[in-house]
Amino acid sequence: MRSKPLEFSDASEWRPSRAALLRAMLMSAELEFLMEAHDGISAKIVEEAGFKGIWASGLSISAALGVRDSNEASWTQVLEVLEFMSDVTSIPILVDGDTGYGNFNNLRRLVRKLCQRDIAGICIEDKLFPKTNSFVGEGQPLADIDEFCGKIKAGKDSQTDADFVLVARIEALISGWGLDEALRRAEAYDEAGADALLIHSKQETADEVLAFKAEWGGRAPMIIVPTKYYTTPVEVFRQAGISMVIWANHNLRAAITAMQEVCRQIQRDESLAGIEDNIVSLKDLFELTGNEELAEAERRYLPARRREIGAVLIAASRGKALGALTEDRPKCMINVRGQPLLRRLVAAFKEGGVSNVTIVRGYKKEMINLPSIHTVDNDLYAKTGEAASLACAIDHVRGECIVAYGDILFRHHILDRLLATKGDIVVAVDALWRQRTSDAKGWVRDLAICTRPFSASYLDDEPAFLKHMSNDLPEQDVNGEWIGLAKLSAEGSDAVRTVLETMRGDGSLQKASLLDLFTRLAEEGREIRVVYVTGHWLDVDDAADIAKARQFL
């Protein structure tokens, strides 16, 4: 492979530019992958899925705009889409630049504009403007080699980021001109300064591109787009020394399939009931589009408009069942899909209007250092129970307050229901507790006996109240499992503080759990309202739960 130096534009920067990241991918000894995106939301999904780079597909962007892949969308319209994609991502974007939208002069201006928007590179193809998609028709005419080489030189001379990547896409195989012509053009484009070559084929096998690679060797990085020869195992490309594979249009095609199916079903059923559980939730959509950041900005810049609700999260324990995962951090700080579990929980509370969050720390407490939270420490966490941890934050149990475990996840509607339910003390209890299973040895569950069982009838609005909570109850008496989430009114907070002080005085506080606390409140005559939920939550206790959490999110 040609040895171009990997130099950053500004040696003083500790973090490389996105163009430098793309260049590093091309120069890597490993096979790298780019995934197609066509707008801001799809670009963000690509990044969250774990891809290191994005292919901004000309076909997909055009189709998303409702036009053909024939330069019917102007380069300024495409640039506007790219700006949104760049703004919401941090990984490099390689743009499908078609033929450069004209001659060398059009490409010069386009490259400068791409650099201004932090786009990492452009791929231009050696066909005529306006272009036609490579898979439409036969024998499409190719650009003159000298003219295309001048376009490559103009693009490289116009980049304002020294690491900006220009890829020359060779269409000789697509147009039926054969391997010799493809190699002749590759030599010329490489000499003109292209950073990499994309060799395209519409055959159903990879024979053509592999034959090209065998002749070309490693003189410059080689990119392929296996849209037609998708059955070829990726390992074949690795062994051949291909630098990069582009998955070129599959997000858009998948989105079209999904939208067609949803539209047909809603039109047929005249209802949303059949599709709501099979599509992304509004909460997830809001999270994907950054509503959490906006909510934080509103709290910073706008007058307070929501009622003040606090939360105390118990996160003092290690989580020994997670083994090596918690050797250097408490289980609440284990990463789940790129973020610590506790960060996701805090975000869920803040999105739901719970503004002041206090974390009770213990094991490896220095690891719990999230922004916008308060912390208190239970340095005796190894010898005490959850009630003692809550007592460490007793000054924060005031007014309307949530009390919760620090290792749970739940859907937003559960918090909404909890906050909307009247009562001084309200607990969320899962009526479908029998459906929850675990392979963990000694798995402990927070079981609840209530005044009445769950009813699925919309007409049955008789409230249920907590009678007793324990980890060990006769199954026939159990009405559900507490999910580790409770709401206190101002009077409820007063009652909890009083009982905590009483337990401290009688010596029962040190080993007491939250189950003991709520049971004692119920036995003393406090009404503890039960909100029944039907799944849509989980707690993270072992390695299997980590996998479930990834799926849950």
N, C-alpha and C positions, 0 to 999 in steps of 0.2 A: 504493500500500500504506500502511496506517495506520502512522504514525510513532510507535511506542512507544519510549521511551528504553531503550537497552541498558545497564543499570546493574548492577554486581555487588553482591552482598549486603554484602561487606566491601571497602571501597576500598583497604584496606592489603594485601589478598592480591594477589600478582603473577599467580596463576593463577586463571582464572574457574572457578566451580563448573560441574558438569555441567548444571545447569538453565540457567545462563547460556550454555553452549555450544549447548544446544537452542534457546534463544531466538534466538541469533545465526543459527542455521541458518534459522529461520523468517523472520527479517528480511533474510536475504541476498538479493541481486539474482540469485543463481544458483539453478537448480533443485536441490534437495537430496533425498537418499534415505535412508529407514530400511529396514533389513532385519529380517525376523522372526527371533526366537529364543524359545525356550520353556523353557530350563533353563540351567544354568551353562556346560556344554560348548558348546552351540550359540551362546550369547552370546559366548563367547571366540572361536569360529570366525568369527562375524560381524565382530568387531573385527580379527582377524588378516587377514581378507579385504580390509580397507581401508575398510569402511563407517564413516561418521562418527557414526552413531546406530543405536539398536536399537528395534524395535517389539516389545514384549512382548505377543504376541497372546493374547487371551482364548481363542480357538478352539484354538490350538496348545497352550497350557498345559493347558487342560481335557482335550484329547485325549491329551496325554502322561501325564496322570493317569488316563486310561481312562474319563472321564466325558463327558457331553454338554456342549455350549456353551450351557447353560441355567441358569447360576449353580448348578450342582450341586457345584462346588468352592467352598468358602466363601472370603470375602475374606482370611481369615487364612491359609488354605492357599496361595492365590495369593501373598500377601505373603511367605511363607516361600520360595517359588520365586524371587521377585524379589530377595530378600536374597542368595541364592546368585549370581544373575546380576550383581548390583551389585558383589559382593565380588571377582569375577574379571575385571572389565572396568574401563576408565577412560573410556569414551565414554558419552554420555547415553542414557538409556532412557526411552522414552515408553510408558506402560502403557495397554493396552486395558482401561479400567475399567468396561466394559459400561454399566449404568445408574447406577453408583455404589453398587451393592449395597444399595439401599434408598432412604430419603428423604434430605433435606439433612443430617440428623444423622449418618447412616451415612457420608456422603461427608466430612463434617468430620473425623471420626476417621481415615478412610482417608488423607486428604491429609496429615494430621500424621504418620502412620506412614510414608508414602512419603518425606516430607522427611527423616525421621530416618535412612532407609536410602539417602539420596543418589540417589533416583529423580528424574529431571529433570522429568517431567510426567505428566499423566493425560488420557486422552480418554474422555469420557462421552457416551452416545448418548441421544437423546430418545425412548426407548421405555419400556415398563412393566417393573417388577421382578416376578417373575424374567423375564429377557430370553430371547428365542429368536434364534438366529443369523439374520442378515439374509437369507441365501440359502435359508432353510427356510420354505416356505409362502408365502402371499400376503396382502396387506392387513393386516399386523400393526398393532395399535393404537399410537398415538403418545402421548407424555406431554402433559399440559396445558402450554401455553407458559409461563404464569405460574409454575407449580410448578417447571418445569425452570430457568427464570431464577433462581428462589430457590436452587435447588441450585448453580447456577454461582456466585452471590454467596457462598454459604456456603463453597464450596470455595476461592475466592480469599481470603476472610477468614481461612481456617484455615491457609494455607501459612506455614511458618516460614522458607522461603527466598524472598526477594523476587523471584527470577528463575524460580521454579517456574511451569511452563506448564500451563494448563488449556485443553484443546481441546474444543469443542462439536461433536459429530457429529450431522449432520442426516439423518434417515431418511425424509424426506417423499417423495423420489423412489423409494426402495426400496418404500415402502408404497403407492405409486400415488396420492399426494395432489397431485403435479404441481409444476411450477416455481414458480408463484405462492406456494404454501404454503411451499416451501423457502426462498424469498426472505424471506417474512414472518418465518419462524422465524430466519433468519440475522440480520435486523435486530434482533430482540429479544435474541438471544444475544450479539451483539456489544455491544449497549447494556448488557447485564448484566455484561459484563467478561470474556468469553471471550477468550483470547489468540489463538486461531486457530479456523477452521472446517474441519471435515472433511465434505465433501459426498459421499455414498455413492450408488452406482448399481449395479444388477445387469443393465443392458443390455449387449449384446455390442459396442456401439460407445460412444465417448466423447461422443456428441452431447449427452446430458443434462448432463453435468458441464461441458462447454464452453459450453453455453447459459447455465448458471448463472453461470459465471465472466464471461461477456460482460455479463450484467446486474449482477452484483455489483461488478465492477471490482476496485479495489485497496483496498477499505476495511478489510480485515483479511486476514492470510495465509490461503491456502486450501490444504488438503491433500486428496489423492485416493488411492483404493485401486483400482488397475486390475486387480483379480483377474479380472473377467469380460471387460473390454475390453482384454485384454493384447496384442492385435495392433496397437493404436494406437502408432505410433512415439513415442518419448520426446520427439523434437523438437517434436511438436505441443503437448505440455504446456509446453515451454519458451516457445514462441512465444505461448501463451495467457497466460503469466504465472503459472502454477501455482507455489506456493512449495515444496511437498514431495510426493514420491511414496512410498507405503508398499508394499513387497513383503511381503504380509501373512501368508502361511502356507506358503511354499514350502520352507523348511528341514524342517519337520515332514513335509510330504508326500513330499519326496525321501527322508527317513530311513525312512519307512514302506515306500516302494518298495524301497529297498535291503535293509531287514530282511526283507521278505517273500521277496525273491529268494534271499538267503543262507539263510534257514531252509528254503526248499523244496529248494535244492541240497544242503544238508547232510543233510536228511532222506532225499533220494533217493539220494545217493551214499554215505551213511554214512562220510564222510571229509571232512577239511578241506583235502585236497590241491588241490582245484579252486578254492578261494576265497581261500587265504591270500595269493597274490600280487596279488589285486585289492582288498584292503581295507587300511585304514591299519595300519601296523605298531604293535606294542606300544610300541616306542621312541617313535614319534611321539605315541601316546596319552599316555604318561607325560610327555613334554615339554609337551604341551598342558595337562595337569593340574598342572604345576608341580613335578614330582618333583625337578628340579634344585635348587629352593629348599629343599626338604625335606632333600635330601642335604647341602646346605651347612649347614643348621641342625643336622643330626645331627653333622657334624664339629665344629660350634661347641659343642654342648651335651652330647654323649654321649662316653663314653670311646672311644678308637680301637678299631675292631673289624676293620678290613681290613689286609691286608699293605701295607706302604709301597711304593708304586710312583711313580717320578718320570717326567718327560717333558721332553725338550728339543726345542723346535720351531724350525726354521730359517725365519725370516721377515725376512731382511735386505734382500731385493731389492725393486726398485720394481715390476716387471711392466710393461715398456715396451709390450708388445703390447696393453695395455689403454688406451693413449693418454691422452686427457684425464682418464679416470677415476682415474688415479694421479698426476696433477699435484700434488695436495695431500695425498696419503696413499699408503702402501704398499698393494699389492694385497690383502694379508691383512686390511685394514681397510675394504674395499669392502663396502657394505651389500648383503646378500642377504636379501630378504623382511624387512626391518626391523632386521636385526642384522648387525654386522660378521662377515665370514666367519670370522675368527680366534676371535671369541667363541663361535660355534657349534662350532668345532673344540675349543676348550678345554672347553666344556660336555659334549661327547661323551666326552672323556677323563675328566673328573671323574665323570660318570655311570657310566663303566665301571670306576671304582675307582682311577684314576690321580690321586693327590691333589696332588702337587707339580709344577706346570708351570712351566717356564722358557722364556722366549721370547728368541731371539737377534734383536735389532733392528739396523737399519742405516738404510736410506732413510726419511726423515721419522720418525725414531724416536720423537719426542715424541707422535705420534699413537697409538702402541701403549701404552695406559694402562688396560688392563682390570683390574678388581678380581681379587684372589686369584691373582695370578701373580707370578713373579719375572722380572726382565729382566736381560740382559747385552747389551752393545753391541759390534758389529763396525763400527767407524768407517771401516774400510778395505773395506767391502762392495763398492764399485765396482771394486776391483782384485783381489778374492779370490774363491775359490769356496766351495762349501758346507762342505767339510771344515774350512776355516779358520774359518768361522762356528761350526761345532760345537766347534772348539778353543777359541773364546772362552768357551764354557760348560763347559770340561773339568772344572771342580770340581763340576759338577752331574751329570756322567756317572758316577754311583756307585750301587752296589746294583742292584736291579731297575729298569730304566729303558727308556722308550720314546724312540726317535729318529724324528722325522717332519718332513716338510715342513709349512710353515704355511699352505698354500693348498689343502688337500685336504678332501674330505668323504667319509664312508663310513658304511655301515650298522653298527649296533652289534654285530651278530654277528661281523663281521670282527675287531674288537678283542677280543671274547670268545675267539675261536679263537686269536688271536695270544697272548694271555695264558695260555691253557690249554695251549699247545704247549710241550713240553719241549725245551730246548736253550739253550746259552749265547748264541747269536745266532740270531734267527729273523726272516725277512723275509716279507712278504705279496706274492705275485706273482699277477697276474691272468692266468689261462689263456685268457681270451676276449679277449686284447689286440687281435686282428685286427678285432673288431667295433667298437672305438673309433675314431672318425674325427674330423677337425677340418678346418675351412676355413682355418686360420691358416697363413700362409707360414712356412716354416722350423720347423715344429712338431717339437719334440724329445721323444723318448720314452725312458724308462729301461728298456731291454730286458735280458732275463736269459737266460742259458744255464744249465740245471740238469742234474743227474745223470740225471733221468728226467722224462718229460712228465707232464702232469696225467692222472689216471685218474678217471672218474666212478663206478667200481665201489666199492660200499660194502665189498666183501670185499678190496680191494686197499689194504693199509695200509702198504706199503713206503714209507719216508720218502724225500723228495727233498732234495737239497742244492745250494746255489749253487756254480757254477763260475766264472761271469764275468758282469759287468754293464758295459753301455756304451750310449751313444746311437746307435752305428753298428755293427750286427752283421748278418751274412748272415741273411736272413729264414728260410731253411731250418733254421738252427741255433737259432732263438729259441724258447724254451718259454713265455715270458710277459713281462709288463711289471710291473716293481716299482711299487707304488702309492704309494711314499714313506712307508712305515710299517715300522718294525723294532722288535724287542724284544731287550733285553739282560738277561742274568742278572747277578748281581754279578761273576762271573768274566768274562762277556762285556764288562761295562763296563770292567773292568781291562784287557782285551785292546785295546779301542778306545782307551783313554787312552794305552796304551803305543805303539800304532801312530801315533797323532796326534803324540806327542812325537818318534818316529823320523822321521816325515815333516817335522816342523819342523826337525829337525837336518839332514836331507839336502836341504832346499830344495824338496821337492816339495809341501809343504802349501799354499802360497799359491794355486795354481791348481787344486788337486785338488777333485773333486766327491765326493759321498757314494758314488757308483758306484765311483770309484777306491778309496775307503777300503775298501768291502766286498770288492771284487775282490782288493785286496792282502791282506786278512785271509784270504780263501779260498786264495790262492796260497801263503800262509805255512803252510797246513795247518789253519787253523781251520775246524771244521765250522759251516756256516751253513745252518740248517734252513729249508726253504721251506714256507710254508703257501700252497697254491693257493686262490685265490678265483675266483669266476665273476661278474665285474662288481660292481655295487652300490657303486661308488665313483666319484669324479671329482676332477680337479684343475682349478683355475681359472687359465687362462693368457690368455684373450682374451675379447672381448665375447660371443661365442657361448657360451662356458663359463658366463658370468653367467646367461644365459637357462636353460642346462641346470641350473645350481645352483638356480634358483628352482623348476623342476619337480621336481628331486631332493628338495627340502625340502617 
